[in-house]
Every structure is written in structure tokens, then in C-alpha cells.
Amino acid sequence: MKKLILSLVLLCGSFTIASACTNFIVGKKASADGSVICSYNADDYGMFIGLCHYAAAKHAPGDMRQIYNWDTGVYQGQIPEVSETYNVIGNINEWQVTIGETTYGGREEMVDTTGIIDYGSLIYLSLQRSRSAREAIAVMTSLAEKYGYNSEGETFTICDANEAWILEMMGTGSDKALVAKQKLNRVVWVAQRIPDDAICGHANQSRIGRFFTGKKINPNGVYPTAKNQQADLYYSKDVVRYARVMGWFVGSDQEFSWKWAYAAPDFGGRRYCDARVWSFFRHFDNDFDRYLPWALGEDPDAEDMPLWIKPNRKVSVQDIEECMRDHYEGTALALDSTTIGGGIWQMPYRPTPLSFEVDGKKYFNERPTSTQQTGFTYVSQMRSWLPRQIGGILWFGNDDGNMVAYTPIYCGNTVQPECYNTPGADAVTFSDKNAYWVCNWVSNMVYPRYSQLFPALKAVRDSLEGSYFKEQPAIELQAKALCQTDEHAAVELLTQYSNKKAQQMLARWKQLATYLIVKYNDMIIKPEADGHFTRTKTGLGARPTRPGYPTPYARHYVKQTGEKYAVK
């Protein structure tokens, strides 16, 4: 069993820390087609990761599950298996349950180093054991309470085909004597349902503030059970009392704010993190610039953003894909040509770390949703009116969302595409059969010459995605007909379709890579006609153009150098 679980961890490529991620959420009445939608950019420096898969299985009494830390691969302990686990592909399972996360940290003393469940293990354990979002919340919280939660503060997105939830969780520290004396649980947590007609987001800053509107917090907590399936709020035992015990909160229960007690937003939490949510909301609210002072992080009295908003139009999967590609375009935080930070060709990316020092003074870079260190990205679409094998799709990419075409992965898929699970490829081993490496090959050509090369990438990306959405109704109609007589055949059809599209994307991306190096070699541009590079009458390559500096950069350059290079 230990060998099996370790192999699954290796397949997921999970020896990294996904501590700087972004999630967006759309309720079913806020979406264009009635689906619940959520997204996830898994970001970290040097992250290599693929599309994980856990096959459905039956387990005998006494079977144990080995727990390896999702970030480091270190063995943490074991827990009993359940009698049945469900098929999981990426971050969605066969019941259309999807779980994502962003780490916000919070108070360091709340980390329980004695616990054996980390945030990543919690996600995939719960996906294997849950048939709904509420069931996933019950699984996640019960596991953490029983075995201890050893990660920092985490915000989880938990969705199914009918509901969207946000769950925030933290441990109660490693001081077992205090926990025993005060009769505390090993974790505190709160889960709120996102209204069906609303959208929500989180990005490495705790988002749940005041959540209790009743007369008094229930000291025994409120948990998902068969009796309260209509509840919109669940919370743990001691969710407020723990803060009182630690001296972090005084006041009435109604005044208690999760994030101000356990993870107060500082400058970084607002400017680096909440600003991404601000920019997302801004796409769907014409007046959301009122919260710009909060996003800028400079005014301590700025008005805080709401946890969710009702969008000014219906939101599609394509809209969320575009939001995952956001660089604050058109805002006060835009990464554009007004500075030299993006280089000669206005790259809307900045090197990391976010802060840097010059002559003893500290400075920082903006941190948009779309970032070069994304290991994988997805937009999950969950539809209640279809057979579950068809209703759930993980639109998946293996690099920065701006630089990839999201390919469809159906929730029942039993085999990963080779390009998303390539034998021999890893963080220091390139493979042209691997999507992560081929997509990074292309994106790292594009980044430094963005305004020149990105239009070619975007054309290929948008063409591929357009073809997937165009083909979607036909393949789903075929799968739906099969589902009536043979569900296994329907799953097999969708698995083959998903894998085919992913492999076609890889092939097209290789073509794009070779096109870019020929077209833009040595900072020139080779002319084309009718989709082919042009030649002279004698068969030589036609004379290229030399574009030189873009005008905005040329102005910066002259301003900096003055008359040094002026032609006399």
C-alpha cells in the first residue's frame, strides 16, 4: 500500500508548495448556462506538476491509507480507508465535486505540527470520499479534527453541480496541554455557501469576515448532516472561543470576524492577494473601482470588499478562462508600457520575488492572476442536468493560463493524456512529449518579446479553444445516448476524446514553437504569404523586417540616456 500511495503522489507531481494561487467561483444562477463554475491557478516557483488520477476502488476492512505531505512527499502517518473511493481526475471526481485552494497563512502559532493531514492530502482524500460539496465539507473537517491539520491557514473552494462553497480552516496549534486544558478541537473552521446568483474569489488572503447573524454561536459547532442540508453556514466547535482563549478577540459573537481574528489583511494581503479578487469582480461590476483603495493596500481605513457580488451579466466558462489570464489590464495596477518593467516588448509579467531592494530601499512588483510560475490551471464546469459522467469537465492547462489552451478533461476519465502524465519528465528533465515542458518552451520564448510574439500564440490558443467549445455539443450528445445503455462505454468515449484533444494540443504547440523561432529569430520578423514564409525568386528566404524599439520603450530609453546616443 505504501508503494502504491507514493506512486500516486509521484503521478501528481506534488513535491512543491502551491502557496500563491487564485480561485474564482460562479454560482449556477450567475452562470451563462446554469452550470456551477470554479477555477484554480496552482502557482509556485519551479513547480512541475501534471494531471493526477486516483482510480475508483473498493477497500477491505482494516485497509490503511498512507499519508504523504502533498508539498514535500514526506510520510506523515496513516488513517483507515473507507469501503469505497471514487474516481478522481485532477481536482474533480466522478460525482462532479471539485475542490481547489489558496494558502493565506494566518497566525503561525496556529499550525499544528503534530497533525498528519496537510491541505493537499485533504483535497484528494475528500475528492475520493465525497458525492457532494456538503459531503466534502463533512469529510474534510472530520478528518482534520480527528487526525490534526498541519498546514497553514487555507481557503478551499468546494463545488458540485448544484452548490458552491468556500471553507476556511486553521489548526489550533501544537500545544497539546492547552488544547486538553481548554477542551479545544484540533482545528477551527467556517464554511459559507456562495449564493447561486453570485460570484466569489480568493487569492492567498483570508476572505471570510463576520459570518454569524444569530443570537449566539453554538459552542458545539454546526456540521453538515442529513438534518441541516439547507443550511448556508457551517462552523466548528470553538470557532470563536479559541480566539477568546488566545486573547485575540473580545466582543460579542456577532462582532467576530474570522479573517481579522486569525489572518488580518496587511499591505501584502491586500495588494498582492485581494487585488486579484478586486480585478476579477471589476469585470462584472461597473462600479467596483470604489474598492480600489482596499486593493492598493495603502489606506488602513479603506472599505473592505464583499465576500461575493452579484454580477452585472451572466458569466461563461470562457469569461472565467479570460479572468484567469488577467494582468490588471485597464486598471490602476496595469502591467503595461508606462514603465520599463516589462522590457522592450511590454511583457505584463515581472520577475519574482515580489519585493526587492535598491540602495537600501524596498520596492515591490504587482502580482496579477496570470503569472509565469503557474504549474497547472483549470476551469471546472459542473452541470446538474446532464448525466454526471458528462456534466463535469475540467478545462485544464499545464502552464500559465494566458499561455495555454484549456483542453477538456471529463470527470469520469480513467486514463490521463500522456502529455499531462509523461513518464520520465520532471522538474529538471525536459520532454517534448510533456505539455508542461512544451508549453513552457513556448511561453518562455514569448515572455521577453511579448508584444511581438504573443499575438501568434493567442491566435493558436483561441482557435483551439474555439474548436473545443464547437465540438462539445456533438460529443456530449453521443455520450448521453451511450449513457442510457452503457455508462462504461460513455466514460470510455469521453476519456478517448479528452486524451485526443490534449495530444492534439501538444502537437499544435510544437508547431507553434518551431514557427516562433523561425519567424522571430534574432529579433527580426520574416515575412509570410498565405501561411508560408516567403522566398526570393532564387529560393532564398525573403528579406526580413527589423522592427527596432517599440515607440513607448524608445521614449523611455531616450529619456534615460539623454543625448548620449543622439545622432550629431
Residue pairs with C-beta under 8 A, 6 or more apart in sequence:
1 63
1 64
1 65
1 66
2 66
2 75
5 65
5 66
5 68
6 66
6 68
6 73
8 52
8 54
9 15
9 68
9 70
9 73
11 50
11 52
11 53
11 416
11 421
12 49
12 50
12 52
12 70
12 124
13 47
13 48
13 49
13 50
13 52
13 375
13 426
14 49
14 52
14 70
14 71
14 73
14 120
15 71
15 72
15 73
16 44
16 46
16 47
16 48
16 49
16 71
16 375
17 44
17 71
18 42
18 43
18 44
18 47
18 71
18 101
18 103
18 120
18 375
19 44
19 103
19 204
20 43
20 44
20 102
20 103
20 204
20 367
20 371
20 373
21 40
21 41
21 42
21 43
21 100
21 101
21 102
21 103
21 203
21 204
22 39
22 40
22 41
22 43
22 102
22 201
22 202
22 203
22 204
22 276
22 324
22 369
23 38
23 39
23 40
23 100
23 101
23 102
23 155
23 157
23 201
23 202
23 203
24 37
24 38
24 39
24 199
24 200
24 201
24 280
24 320
24 323
24 324
25 37
25 38
25 39
25 157
25 159
25 164
25 166
25 194
25 199
25 200
25 201
25 308
26 36
26 37
26 38
26 164
26 199
26 311
26 315
26 320
27 36
27 164
27 194
27 195
27 196
27 197
27 198
27 199
28 34
28 35
28 36
28 161
28 162
28 164
28 196
28 384
29 196
29 197
30 196
30 197
30 198
30 199
30 310
30 311
30 314
30 315
31 37
31 314
31 315
31 316
32 314
32 315
32 316
32 317
32 319
33 316
33 383
34 383
34 384
34 385
35 161
35 317
35 381
35 382
35 383
35 384
35 391
36 159
36 160
36 161
36 162
36 163
36 164
36 381
36 382
36 384
37 315
37 317
37 320
37 379
37 380
37 381
37 382
38 98
38 100
38 157
38 159
38 164
38 379
38 380
39 100
39 320
39 321
39 323
39 324
39 377
39 378
39 379
39 380
40 91
40 100
40 101
40 157
40 377
40 378
40 380
41 324
41 369
41 370
41 371
41 374
41 377
41 401
42 49
42 374
42 375
42 376
42 377
43 371
43 373
43 374
43 375
44 373
44 375
45 352
45 373
46 373
46 427
47 373
47 374
47 375
47 427
48 375
48 425
48 426
48 427
48 436
49 375
49 376
49 398
49 436
50 376
50 398
50 416
50 420
50 421
50 422
50 434
50 435
50 436
51 89
51 90
51 376
51 396
51 398
51 409
51 416
51 417
51 420
51 421
52 88
52 89
52 90
52 124
52 416
53 87
53 88
53 89
53 90
53 413
53 414
53 415
53 416
53 421
54 85
54 87
54 88
54 124
54 127
54 128
55 87
55 414
56 84
56 85
56 86
56 87
56 94
57 84
57 85
58 83
58 84
59 81
59 82
59 83
59 84
59 85
61 83
62 80
63 80
63 81
64 78
64 79
64 80
64 81
65 78
65 79
65 80
65 81
65 125
66 75
66 78
67 75
67 76
67 77
67 78
67 79
67 116
67 117
67 118
67 121
68 74
68 75
68 76
68 121
69 75
69 76
69 118
69 120
69 121
69 150
70 118
70 119
70 120
70 121
70 123
70 124
71 118
71 120
76 116
76 117
76 118
76 121
76 150
77 116
77 147
78 116
79 116
79 117
79 143
79 147
82 129
85 128
85 129
86 93
86 94
86 95
86 127
86 128
86 129
86 130
86 131
87 93
87 94
87 411
87 412
87 413
87 414
88 94
88 124
88 127
88 128
89 394
89 409
89 410
89 411
89 412
89 413
89 414
89 416
90 376
90 378
90 394
90 396
90 409
91 98
91 99
91 100
91 123
91 127
91 378
91 380
91 394
92 98
92 127
92 380
92 382
92 392
92 394
92 409
92 411
93 127
93 128
93 130
93 411
94 388
94 389
94 392
94 411
94 412
95 130
95 131
95 132
95 160
95 388
95 392
95 411
96 160
96 161
96 382
96 383
96 388
96 391
96 392
96 411
97 127
97 130
97 131
97 132
97 133
97 135
97 136
97 158
97 159
97 160
98 157
98 158
98 159
98 160
98 380
98 382
98 392
98 394
99 123
99 126
99 127
99 136
99 156
99 157
99 158
99 159
100 123
100 156
100 157
100 380
101 119
101 120
101 123
101 154
101 155
101 156
101 157
102 154
102 155
102 202
102 203
102 204
103 119
103 151
103 152
103 153
103 154
103 155
103 204
104 152
104 153
104 154
104 155
104 202
104 204
104 205
104 206
104 263
104 269
104 273
105 152
105 153
105 204
105 263
106 152
106 153
106 170
106 206
106 262
106 263
107 153
107 170
107 248
107 262
107 263
108 152
109 173
110 152
110 153
110 170
110 171
110 172
110 173
110 262
111 150
111 151
111 152
111 171
111 173
111 174
112 148
112 149
112 150
112 171
112 172
112 173
112 174
112 186
112 187
113 150
113 174
114 148
114 150
114 174
114 176
115 144
115 147
115 148
115 149
115 150
115 171
115 186
116 147
116 148
116 150
117 125
117 143
117 144
117 147
117 148
117 149
117 150
118 149
118 150
118 151
119 149
119 151
119 154
119 156
119 169
122 140
122 143
122 144
122 149
122 151
123 156
125 139
125 143
126 136
126 139
126 140
126 143
127 136
129 135
129 136
129 139
130 136
130 138
130 139
132 160
132 162
132 163
133 158
133 159
133 160
133 162
133 163
133 164
133 165
134 163
134 165
134 224
134 229
135 224
136 158
136 160
137 158
137 165
137 167
137 191
137 224
137 234
138 223
138 224
138 225
140 156
140 158
140 167
140 169
141 167
141 169
141 187
141 189
141 191
141 223
141 234
141 236
144 169
144 171
144 186
144 187
144 189
145 185
145 186
145 187
145 236
146 186
148 171
148 186
148 187
149 169
149 170
149 171
149 186
149 187
150 171
151 171
152 170
153 168
153 169
153 170
153 206
153 262
153 263
154 168
154 169
154 170
155 166
155 167
155 168
155 202
155 206
155 207
155 208
156 166
156 167
156 168
156 169
157 164
157 165
157 166
157 202
158 164
158 165
158 166
158 167
158 191
159 165
159 380
159 382
160 382
161 382
161 383
161 384
161 388
161 391
161 392
162 384
163 193
163 194
163 196
164 193
164 194
164 200
165 191
165 192
165 193
165 194
166 191
166 192
166 194
166 200
166 202
166 207
166 208
166 307
167 189
167 190
167 191
168 189
168 190
168 191
168 206
168 207
168 208
168 258
168 259
169 187
169 188
169 189
170 187
170 188
170 189
170 262
170 263
171 186
171 187
171 188
172 179
172 184
172 185
172 186
172 187
172 188
172 238
172 242
173 179
178 184
178 245
179 186
182 241
182 245
184 238
184 241
184 242
184 245
185 221
185 236
185 237
185 238
187 236
188 236
188 238
188 239
188 242
188 262
189 235
189 236
189 239
190 208
190 211
190 233
190 234
190 235
190 236
190 239
190 258
191 233
191 234
191 235
192 208
192 211
192 232
192 233
192 307
193 231
193 232
193 233
194 200
194 308
195 308
195 310
197 310
198 308
198 309
198 310
198 311
199 280
199 281
199 284
199 308
199 309
199 310
199 311
199 315
200 207
200 307
200 308
201 207
201 276
201 277
201 280
201 281
202 277
203 273
203 274
203 276
203 277
203 369
204 269
204 272
204 273
205 259
205 263
205 265
205 269
205 270
205 273
205 274
205 277
206 258
206 259
206 262
206 263
206 265
206 269
207 259
207 274
207 277
207 307
208 258
208 259
208 307
209 257
209 258
209 259
209 260
209 304
209 307
210 254
210 255
210 256
210 257
211 233
211 235
211 256
211 258
212 233
212 235
212 240
212 253
212 254
212 256
213 254
214 253
216 253
217 235
217 239
217 240
217 241
217 253
217 256
218 235
219 237
219 238
219 241
220 237
221 234
221 235
221 236
221 237
221 238
221 239
222 228
222 231
222 233
222 234
222 235
223 234
224 231
224 234
239 258
240 249
240 253
240 256
243 249
243 256
243 261
243 262
244 250
248 261
248 262
249 256
249 261
259 265
263 269
265 274
265 304
266 297
267 297
267 298
268 297
268 354
269 297
270 294
270 295
270 296
270 297
271 295
271 296
271 297
271 364
271 366
271 367
272 354
272 364
272 367
273 367
274 294
274 295
274 297
274 305
275 295
275 296
275 297
275 328
275 333
275 366
275 367
276 326
276 367
276 368
276 369
277 305
278 288
278 291
278 292
278 294
278 295
278 305
279 295
279 326
279 328
279 331
279 333
279 368
279 369
280 323
280 326
280 369
281 288
281 291
281 305
281 309
282 288
282 289
282 331
283 319
283 323
283 326
284 309
284 311
284 312
284 313
284 315
285 309
285 311
285 312
286 312
288 309
290 303
291 302
291 303
291 304
291 305
292 331
292 332
293 299
293 302
293 303
294 302
294 303
294 304
294 305
295 305
295 333
296 302
296 332
296 333
317 379
317 381
317 395
317 469
318 465
318 469
320 379
321 379
321 395
321 401
321 406
321 465
323 369
324 369
324 370
324 377
324 379
324 401
324 402
325 369
325 370
325 401
325 402
326 368
326 369
326 370
327 334
327 335
327 348
327 349
327 368
327 369
327 370
327 402
328 334
328 335
328 366
328 368
329 336
329 348
333 366
333 368
334 348
335 341
335 342
335 347
335 348
335 349
335 350
335 366
335 368
336 342
336 346
336 348
337 346
337 550
337 552
337 553
338 552
339 556
340 553
340 556
340 560
341 350
341 365
342 348
342 349
342 350
342 450
343 448
343 450
343 553
344 448
344 449
344 549
344 550
344 553
345 448
345 449
345 450
345 451
345 452
345 453
345 550
345 553
346 450
346 451
346 550
346 552
346 553
347 447
347 448
347 449
347 450
348 368
348 370
348 450
349 370
349 371
349 372
349 447
349 450
350 365
350 366
351 365
352 365
352 373
354 364
354 365
354 367
355 362
355 363
355 364
355 365
356 362
356 363
356 364
356 365
357 363
369 401
370 400
370 401
370 402
371 400
372 400
372 443
372 447
373 400
374 399
374 400
374 401
375 398
375 399
375 436
376 396
376 397
376 398
376 399
376 436
377 396
377 397
377 399
377 400
377 401
377 404
377 406
378 394
378 395
378 396
378 397
378 406
379 394
379 395
379 406
380 392
380 393
380 394
380 395
381 392
381 393
381 395
382 391
382 392
383 390
383 391
383 392
384 391
385 391
386 476
386 480
387 479
387 480
387 483
387 487
387 490
388 411
388 412
389 410
389 411
389 412
389 479
389 483
389 487
389 490
389 491
389 494
390 410
390 476
390 479
390 480
390 483
390 490
390 494
391 411
392 410
392 411
392 412
393 408
393 409
393 410
393 411
394 408
394 409
394 410
394 411
395 406
395 407
395 408
395 409
396 406
396 407
396 408
396 409
396 420
396 502
397 404
397 405
397 406
397 407
397 435
397 439
398 404
398 419
398 420
398 435
398 436
398 439
399 435
399 436
399 439
399 440
399 443
400 443
403 439
403 442
403 443
403 446
403 457
403 461
404 435
404 439
404 443
404 461
405 460
405 461
405 464
405 465
405 468
405 505
405 508
405 509
406 465
406 468
407 417
407 464
407 468
407 498
407 501
407 502
407 505
408 468
408 472
408 497
408 498
408 501
409 417
409 498
409 502
410 491
410 494
410 495
410 497
410 498
412 490
412 491
412 494
412 495
413 491
413 494
413 495
413 498
413 499
414 491
414 492
414 495
415 495
415 499
416 499
417 435
417 498
417 499
417 502
417 503
418 433
418 499
418 503
419 433
419 434
419 435
419 438
419 502
419 503
419 505
419 506
420 435
420 502
422 431
422 433
422 434
422 435
424 431
425 431
425 433
425 434
425 436
425 437
430 437
430 441
431 437
432 438
432 510
433 506
435 502
435 505
435 506
435 509
438 506
438 509
438 510
438 513
439 509
441 513
442 457
442 509
442 512
442 513
442 516
443 457
445 453
445 513
445 516
445 517
446 453
446 454
446 457
446 516
449 520
449 523
451 550
452 520
452 525
452 547
453 516
453 520
456 512
456 515
456 516
456 519
457 512
457 516
460 508
460 509
460 512
464 504
464 505
464 508
468 501
475 493
475 494
475 497
478 493
479 490
479 493
479 494
480 490
482 489
482 490
482 493
483 490
518 526
518 533
519 525
519 526
519 528
519 533
520 526
523 546
524 544
524 545
524 546
524 547
525 544
525 545
525 546
525 547
526 533
526 534
526 541
526 542
526 544
527 533
527 534
527 542
527 543
527 544
527 545
528 534
533 541
533 542
534 541
534 542
535 541
535 542
536 542
536 543
548 554
549 557
558 565
